[in-house]
């Protein structure tokens, strides 16, 4: 094999290597995009759903509301502009949130809601960390009103 043939063979080998590397990068890029898209969809889906730490599978949230303490974890200003009838306001954004909920009986049943479902999800997580065993995240106020059958009142 001459020098020209060796160089041509080396160039062909380099071109194939570049082609394989390019294809692999495309596959990895597509896979990464798919993973990111799946994660985004799952997080969006999670925002709109209700999660229950513990509840009987046949018990609806409206049946639970009759026997549960309903907690509104929005700010006092949000609470006074409209809240579910009978709900107690425990501001999740307050530095005193953990102390406030710690005074509640851990064996009680609780339904937690906020404006959109983000704070209620975080609040139920904190409550579970503190040892509460029957905490339901009802999501946003509109969803909570629908599920519990409780009317929205002001004041």
C-alpha positions, -999 to 999 in steps of 0.1 A, spaced: 0 0 0 13 33 -10 13 66 9 -17 79 -11 -37 48 -5 -28 49 32 -39 85 35 -71 78 15 -78 48 38 -71 69 69 -94 97 56 -122 72 49 -118 58 84 -119 93 99 -150 102 78 -168 70 90 -158 78 126 -172 113 123 -204 100 107 -208 74 135 -201 101 162 -226 125 145 -253 98 145 -246 89 181 -248 126 191 -282 128 173 -295 97 192 -283 110 225 -298 145 218 -331 130 209 -331 108 240 -322 137 262 -350 158 246 -374 129 252 -364 126 289 -367 164 294 -401 164 277 -414 135 298 -402 151 329 -419 184 320 -452 166 312 -450 146 345 -444 178 365 -473 195 348 -496 166 353 -486 164 390 -496 201 395 -531 194 385 -537 162 404 -546 156 440 -525 133 461 -536 115 492 -513 105 520 -538 80 533 -575 75 525 -599 47 520 -602 39 483 -640 41 484 -642 74 504 -647 105 483 -632 138 493 -666 152 500 -673 123 525 -639 129 541 -647 167 544 -675 159 568 -651 143 592 -619 163 584 -604 196 593 -601 217 561 -569 238 560 -564 267 537 -526 273 534 -528 306 516 -519 340 530 -544 357 554 -552 382 526 -560 354 502 -581 336 528 -602 367 536 -609 373 499 -626 339 498 -622 305 514 -640 272 518 -666 274 545 -652 262 578 -616 262 566 -588 271 590 -561 294 577 -526 283 583 -503 303 561 -477 280 544 -454 309 535 -452 319 572 -420 310 590 -444 297 618 -461 271 596 -444 240 611 -451 252 646 -488 260 638 -495 226 623 -476 208 650 -502 219 675 -529 200 655 -536 163 664 -515 141 642 -542 114 642 -568 138 628 -580 139 592 -570 169 571 -579 183 537 -554 209 525 -559 234 497 -544 266 484 -548 287 452 -533 264 426 -522 233 444 -484 240 447 -485 252 484 -510 225 494 -487 198 480 -457 212 498 -478 217 530 -491 181 529 -454 169 525 -444 189 556 -473 175 576 -464 140 566 -428 147 577 -442 158 610 -461 125 615 -496 133 602 -510 102 586 -543 112 571 -537 143 550 -553 149 516 -540 174 492 -571 188 475 -551 211 452 -564 245 443 -595 261 459 -618 256 430 -609 219 428 -612 216 466 -647 233 466 -658 209 439 -645 178 455 -656 186 491 -689 202 482 -681 231 505 -691 266 494 -666 295 490 -673 322 516 -657 356 522 -647 373 554 
